[in-house]
Amino acid sequence: MRVKLSYTVEEEDVLSEAAKLVSLVSDDMQQAVNLFSAAQRELLGKNDTTDDGIVNLKKALEMIEEYRRALFNIDTRLSEVTEIVRGYDDYEKKKLEAERSETISEVFPHLGDMYGAD
């Protein structure tokens, strides 16, 4: 069963933490690359133990299923990192907008009195 984790980091560490999370898929990525090649060889009857043209369908199907699981793990992790990076981007945009609004209020203190005041 998969569970969702949550933890807190400093604002300036968000992207480096996201990079660490991406690096966690390196084993799955390598496994996927290996299975990609191995499944093709097996389906062509050119497996690691023999080159006799005999296809072990059960083994090929197992490899394909394992390949799919590796891709799922990669996709899940990348989706999670995407959420983190988008959330960080939204946060940064809102922070910048708030800073701009504050600067405008400081430069033009009476602007708020002219617009929107009832």
PyMOL commands that place a pseudoatom at each C-alpha (Angstrom):
pseudoatom trace, name=CA, resn=MET, resi=1, chain=A, elem=C, hetatm=0, pos=[0.000, 0.000, 0.000]
pseudoatom trace, name=CA, resn=ARG, resi=2, chain=A, elem=C, hetatm=0, pos=[1.236, 3.459, -0.838]
pseudoatom trace, name=CA, resn=VAL, resi=3, chain=A, elem=C, hetatm=0, pos=[0.936, 6.279, 1.698]
pseudoatom trace, name=CA, resn=LYS, resi=4, chain=A, elem=C, hetatm=0, pos=[1.473, 9.992, 1.247]
pseudoatom trace, name=CA, resn=LEU, resi=5, chain=A, elem=C, hetatm=0, pos=[4.171, 11.677, 3.345]
pseudoatom trace, name=CA, resn=SER, resi=6, chain=A, elem=C, hetatm=0, pos=[4.528, 15.312, 4.235]
pseudoatom trace, name=CA, resn=TYR, resi=7, chain=A, elem=C, hetatm=0, pos=[7.429, 17.222, 5.756]
pseudoatom trace, name=CA, resn=THR, resi=8, chain=A, elem=C, hetatm=0, pos=[8.631, 20.787, 6.157]
pseudoatom trace, name=CA, resn=VAL, resi=9, chain=A, elem=C, hetatm=0, pos=[11.770, 22.429, 4.772]
pseudoatom trace, name=CA, resn=GLU, resi=10, chain=A, elem=C, hetatm=0, pos=[13.044, 25.977, 4.651]
pseudoatom trace, name=CA, resn=GLU, resi=11, chain=A, elem=C, hetatm=0, pos=[11.766, 28.042, 1.737]
pseudoatom trace, name=CA, resn=GLU, resi=12, chain=A, elem=C, hetatm=0, pos=[15.190, 28.212, 0.125]
pseudoatom trace, name=CA, resn=ASP, resi=13, chain=A, elem=C, hetatm=0, pos=[15.539, 24.412, 0.295]
pseudoatom trace, name=CA, resn=VAL, resi=14, chain=A, elem=C, hetatm=0, pos=[12.347, 23.494, -1.587]
pseudoatom trace, name=CA, resn=LEU, resi=15, chain=A, elem=C, hetatm=0, pos=[13.943, 23.057, -5.008]
pseudoatom trace, name=CA, resn=SER, resi=16, chain=A, elem=C, hetatm=0, pos=[16.960, 21.152, -3.693]
pseudoatom trace, name=CA, resn=GLU, resi=17, chain=A, elem=C, hetatm=0, pos=[14.572, 18.822, -1.834]
pseudoatom trace, name=CA, resn=ALA, resi=18, chain=A, elem=C, hetatm=0, pos=[12.598, 18.378, -5.055]
pseudoatom trace, name=CA, resn=ALA, resi=19, chain=A, elem=C, hetatm=0, pos=[15.853, 17.450, -6.795]
pseudoatom trace, name=CA, resn=LYS, resi=20, chain=A, elem=C, hetatm=0, pos=[16.554, 14.854, -4.089]
pseudoatom trace, name=CA, resn=LEU, resi=21, chain=A, elem=C, hetatm=0, pos=[13.107, 13.364, -4.631]
pseudoatom trace, name=CA, resn=VAL, resi=22, chain=A, elem=C, hetatm=0, pos=[13.766, 13.122, -8.373]
pseudoatom trace, name=CA, resn=SER, resi=23, chain=A, elem=C, hetatm=0, pos=[17.044, 11.333, -7.676]
pseudoatom trace, name=CA, resn=LEU, resi=24, chain=A, elem=C, hetatm=0, pos=[15.154, 8.678, -5.710]
pseudoatom trace, name=CA, resn=VAL, resi=25, chain=A, elem=C, hetatm=0, pos=[13.802, 7.262, -8.972]
pseudoatom trace, name=CA, resn=SER, resi=26, chain=A, elem=C, hetatm=0, pos=[17.263, 6.526, -10.349]
pseudoatom trace, name=CA, resn=ASP, resi=27, chain=A, elem=C, hetatm=0, pos=[17.088, 2.821, -9.406]
pseudoatom trace, name=CA, resn=ASP, resi=28, chain=A, elem=C, hetatm=0, pos=[13.634, 2.478, -10.969]
pseudoatom trace, name=CA, resn=MET, resi=29, chain=A, elem=C, hetatm=0, pos=[14.864, 4.342, -14.042]
pseudoatom trace, name=CA, resn=GLN, resi=30, chain=A, elem=C, hetatm=0, pos=[17.841, 2.010, -14.456]
pseudoatom trace, name=CA, resn=GLN, resi=31, chain=A, elem=C, hetatm=0, pos=[15.614, -1.010, -13.886]
pseudoatom trace, name=CA, resn=ALA, resi=32, chain=A, elem=C, hetatm=0, pos=[13.162, 0.276, -16.513]
pseudoatom trace, name=CA, resn=VAL, resi=33, chain=A, elem=C, hetatm=0, pos=[15.942, 0.736, -19.067]
pseudoatom trace, name=CA, resn=ASN, resi=34, chain=A, elem=C, hetatm=0, pos=[17.265, -2.768, -18.393]
pseudoatom trace, name=CA, resn=LEU, resi=35, chain=A, elem=C, hetatm=0, pos=[13.799, -4.329, -18.553]
pseudoatom trace, name=CA, resn=PHE, resi=36, chain=A, elem=C, hetatm=0, pos=[13.006, -2.434, -21.749]
pseudoatom trace, name=CA, resn=SER, resi=37, chain=A, elem=C, hetatm=0, pos=[15.958, -4.109, -23.471]
pseudoatom trace, name=CA, resn=ALA, resi=38, chain=A, elem=C, hetatm=0, pos=[15.562, -7.489, -21.784]
pseudoatom trace, name=CA, resn=ALA, resi=39, chain=A, elem=C, hetatm=0, pos=[11.866, -7.804, -22.657]
pseudoatom trace, name=CA, resn=GLN, resi=40, chain=A, elem=C, hetatm=0, pos=[12.611, -7.053, -26.301]
pseudoatom trace, name=CA, resn=ARG, resi=41, chain=A, elem=C, hetatm=0, pos=[15.420, -9.631, -26.371]
pseudoatom trace, name=CA, resn=GLU, resi=42, chain=A, elem=C, hetatm=0, pos=[13.162, -12.201, -24.724]
pseudoatom trace, name=CA, resn=LEU, resi=43, chain=A, elem=C, hetatm=0, pos=[10.372, -11.599, -27.247]
pseudoatom trace, name=CA, resn=LEU, resi=44, chain=A, elem=C, hetatm=0, pos=[12.892, -12.026, -30.069]
pseudoatom trace, name=CA, resn=GLY, resi=45, chain=A, elem=C, hetatm=0, pos=[14.221, -15.259, -28.554]
pseudoatom trace, name=CA, resn=LYS, resi=46, chain=A, elem=C, hetatm=0, pos=[17.590, -13.654, -27.886]
pseudoatom trace, name=CA, resn=ASN, resi=47, chain=A, elem=C, hetatm=0, pos=[17.583, -13.832, -24.107]
pseudoatom trace, name=CA, resn=ASP, resi=48, chain=A, elem=C, hetatm=0, pos=[20.587, -13.737, -21.786]
pseudoatom trace, name=CA, resn=THR, resi=49, chain=A, elem=C, hetatm=0, pos=[20.988, -17.510, -21.469]
pseudoatom trace, name=CA, resn=THR, resi=50, chain=A, elem=C, hetatm=0, pos=[20.384, -18.641, -25.028]
pseudoatom trace, name=CA, resn=ASP, resi=51, chain=A, elem=C, hetatm=0, pos=[20.128, -17.291, -28.544]
pseudoatom trace, name=CA, resn=ASP, resi=52, chain=A, elem=C, hetatm=0, pos=[18.090, -20.173, -29.937]
pseudoatom trace, name=CA, resn=GLY, resi=53, chain=A, elem=C, hetatm=0, pos=[15.032, -18.164, -30.987]
pseudoatom trace, name=CA, resn=ILE, resi=54, chain=A, elem=C, hetatm=0, pos=[12.800, -19.809, -28.394]
pseudoatom trace, name=CA, resn=VAL, resi=55, chain=A, elem=C, hetatm=0, pos=[10.593, -17.264, -26.676]
pseudoatom trace, name=CA, resn=ASN, resi=56, chain=A, elem=C, hetatm=0, pos=[9.691, -17.758, -23.022]
pseudoatom trace, name=CA, resn=LEU, resi=57, chain=A, elem=C, hetatm=0, pos=[6.324, -15.987, -23.025]
pseudoatom trace, name=CA, resn=LYS, resi=58, chain=A, elem=C, hetatm=0, pos=[5.846, -16.271, -19.268]
pseudoatom trace, name=CA, resn=LYS, resi=59, chain=A, elem=C, hetatm=0, pos=[9.198, -14.628, -18.643]
pseudoatom trace, name=CA, resn=ALA, resi=60, chain=A, elem=C, hetatm=0, pos=[8.518, -11.944, -21.264]
pseudoatom trace, name=CA, resn=LEU, resi=61, chain=A, elem=C, hetatm=0, pos=[5.163, -11.112, -19.671]
pseudoatom trace, name=CA, resn=GLU, resi=62, chain=A, elem=C, hetatm=0, pos=[6.747, -10.972, -16.210]
pseudoatom trace, name=CA, resn=MET, resi=63, chain=A, elem=C, hetatm=0, pos=[9.403, -8.588, -17.535]
pseudoatom trace, name=CA, resn=ILE, resi=64, chain=A, elem=C, hetatm=0, pos=[6.783, -6.378, -19.151]
pseudoatom trace, name=CA, resn=GLU, resi=65, chain=A, elem=C, hetatm=0, pos=[4.766, -6.275, -15.916]
pseudoatom trace, name=CA, resn=GLU, resi=66, chain=A, elem=C, hetatm=0, pos=[7.882, -5.417, -13.901]
pseudoatom trace, name=CA, resn=TYR, resi=67, chain=A, elem=C, hetatm=0, pos=[8.740, -2.747, -16.492]
pseudoatom trace, name=CA, resn=ARG, resi=68, chain=A, elem=C, hetatm=0, pos=[5.260, -1.256, -16.083]
pseudoatom trace, name=CA, resn=ARG, resi=69, chain=A, elem=C, hetatm=0, pos=[5.657, -1.177, -12.280]
pseudoatom trace, name=CA, resn=ALA, resi=70, chain=A, elem=C, hetatm=0, pos=[8.994, 0.607, -12.613]
pseudoatom trace, name=CA, resn=LEU, resi=71, chain=A, elem=C, hetatm=0, pos=[7.429, 3.151, -14.978]
pseudoatom trace, name=CA, resn=PHE, resi=72, chain=A, elem=C, hetatm=0, pos=[4.521, 3.616, -12.556]
pseudoatom trace, name=CA, resn=ASN, resi=73, chain=A, elem=C, hetatm=0, pos=[6.942, 4.311, -9.692]
pseudoatom trace, name=CA, resn=ILE, resi=74, chain=A, elem=C, hetatm=0, pos=[8.825, 6.813, -11.831]
pseudoatom trace, name=CA, resn=ASP, resi=75, chain=A, elem=C, hetatm=0, pos=[5.637, 8.522, -12.981]
pseudoatom trace, name=CA, resn=THR, resi=76, chain=A, elem=C, hetatm=0, pos=[4.239, 8.701, -9.445]
pseudoatom trace, name=CA, resn=ARG, resi=77, chain=A, elem=C, hetatm=0, pos=[7.400, 10.278, -8.046]
pseudoatom trace, name=CA, resn=LEU, resi=78, chain=A, elem=C, hetatm=0, pos=[7.673, 12.765, -10.914]
pseudoatom trace, name=CA, resn=SER, resi=79, chain=A, elem=C, hetatm=0, pos=[4.015, 13.695, -10.461]
pseudoatom trace, name=CA, resn=GLU, resi=80, chain=A, elem=C, hetatm=0, pos=[4.654, 14.365, -6.774]
pseudoatom trace, name=CA, resn=VAL, resi=81, chain=A, elem=C, hetatm=0, pos=[7.684, 16.499, -7.565]
pseudoatom trace, name=CA, resn=THR, resi=82, chain=A, elem=C, hetatm=0, pos=[5.648, 18.391, -10.158]
pseudoatom trace, name=CA, resn=GLU, resi=83, chain=A, elem=C, hetatm=0, pos=[3.073, 19.222, -7.473]
pseudoatom trace, name=CA, resn=ILE, resi=84, chain=A, elem=C, hetatm=0, pos=[5.809, 20.466, -5.149]
pseudoatom trace, name=CA, resn=VAL, resi=85, chain=A, elem=C, hetatm=0, pos=[7.456, 22.625, -7.820]
pseudoatom trace, name=CA, resn=ARG, resi=86, chain=A, elem=C, hetatm=0, pos=[4.125, 24.081, -8.976]
pseudoatom trace, name=CA, resn=GLY, resi=87, chain=A, elem=C, hetatm=0, pos=[3.179, 24.849, -5.379]
pseudoatom trace, name=CA, resn=TYR, resi=88, chain=A, elem=C, hetatm=0, pos=[6.515, 26.552, -4.852]
pseudoatom trace, name=CA, resn=ASP, resi=89, chain=A, elem=C, hetatm=0, pos=[6.096, 28.526, -8.082]
pseudoatom trace, name=CA, resn=ASP, resi=90, chain=A, elem=C, hetatm=0, pos=[2.611, 29.664, -7.007]
pseudoatom trace, name=CA, resn=TYR, resi=91, chain=A, elem=C, hetatm=0, pos=[3.991, 30.675, -3.608]
pseudoatom trace, name=CA, resn=GLU, resi=92, chain=A, elem=C, hetatm=0, pos=[6.814, 32.675, -5.204]
pseudoatom trace, name=CA, resn=LYS, resi=93, chain=A, elem=C, hetatm=0, pos=[4.408, 34.440, -7.590]
pseudoatom trace, name=CA, resn=LYS, resi=94, chain=A, elem=C, hetatm=0, pos=[2.070, 35.396, -4.733]
pseudoatom trace, name=CA, resn=LYS, resi=95, chain=A, elem=C, hetatm=0, pos=[4.990, 36.598, -2.652]
pseudoatom trace, name=CA, resn=LEU, resi=96, chain=A, elem=C, hetatm=0, pos=[6.260, 38.744, -5.535]
pseudoatom trace, name=CA, resn=GLU, resi=97, chain=A, elem=C, hetatm=0, pos=[2.783, 40.169, -6.143]
pseudoatom trace, name=CA, resn=ALA, resi=98, chain=A, elem=C, hetatm=0, pos=[2.443, 41.042, -2.449]
pseudoatom trace, name=CA, resn=GLU, resi=99, chain=A, elem=C, hetatm=0, pos=[5.844, 42.770, -2.526]
pseudoatom trace, name=CA, resn=ARG, resi=100, chain=A, elem=C, hetatm=0, pos=[4.829, 44.757, -5.603]
pseudoatom trace, name=CA, resn=SER, resi=101, chain=A, elem=C, hetatm=0, pos=[1.537, 45.798, -4.005]
pseudoatom trace, name=CA, resn=GLU, resi=102, chain=A, elem=C, hetatm=0, pos=[3.369, 46.882, -0.866]
pseudoatom trace, name=CA, resn=THR, resi=103, chain=A, elem=C, hetatm=0, pos=[5.853, 48.921, -2.918]
pseudoatom trace, name=CA, resn=ILE, resi=104, chain=A, elem=C, hetatm=0, pos=[3.038, 50.621, -4.845]
pseudoatom trace, name=CA, resn=SER, resi=105, chain=A, elem=C, hetatm=0, pos=[1.291, 51.445, -1.556]
pseudoatom trace, name=CA, resn=GLU, resi=106, chain=A, elem=C, hetatm=0, pos=[4.491, 52.981, -0.207]
pseudoatom trace, name=CA, resn=VAL, resi=107, chain=A, elem=C, hetatm=0, pos=[5.158, 55.030, -3.345]
pseudoatom trace, name=CA, resn=PHE, resi=108, chain=A, elem=C, hetatm=0, pos=[1.533, 56.096, -3.826]
pseudoatom trace, name=CA, resn=PRO, resi=109, chain=A, elem=C, hetatm=0, pos=[-0.005, 56.057, -0.333]
pseudoatom trace, name=CA, resn=HIS, resi=110, chain=A, elem=C, hetatm=0, pos=[-3.204, 57.838, -1.391]
pseudoatom trace, name=CA, resn=LEU, resi=111, chain=A, elem=C, hetatm=0, pos=[-3.888, 55.528, -4.340]
pseudoatom trace, name=CA, resn=GLY, resi=112, chain=A, elem=C, hetatm=0, pos=[-6.007, 53.279, -2.141]
pseudoatom trace, name=CA, resn=ASP, resi=113, chain=A, elem=C, hetatm=0, pos=[-8.152, 56.257, -1.143]
pseudoatom trace, name=CA, resn=MET, resi=114, chain=A, elem=C, hetatm=0, pos=[-8.939, 57.009, -4.782]
pseudoatom trace, name=CA, resn=TYR, resi=115, chain=A, elem=C, hetatm=0, pos=[-9.875, 53.492, -5.899]
pseudoatom trace, name=CA, resn=GLY, resi=116, chain=A, elem=C, hetatm=0, pos=[-12.152, 51.100, -4.141]
pseudoatom trace, name=CA, resn=ALA, resi=117, chain=A, elem=C, hetatm=0, pos=[-12.889, 53.332, -1.176]
pseudoatom trace, name=CA, resn=ASP, resi=118, chain=A, elem=C, hetatm=0, pos=[-16.598, 53.673, -0.505]
for i in range(1, 118): cmd.bond("trace and resi %d" % i, "trace and resi %d" % (i + 1))
show_as sticks, trace
zoom trace
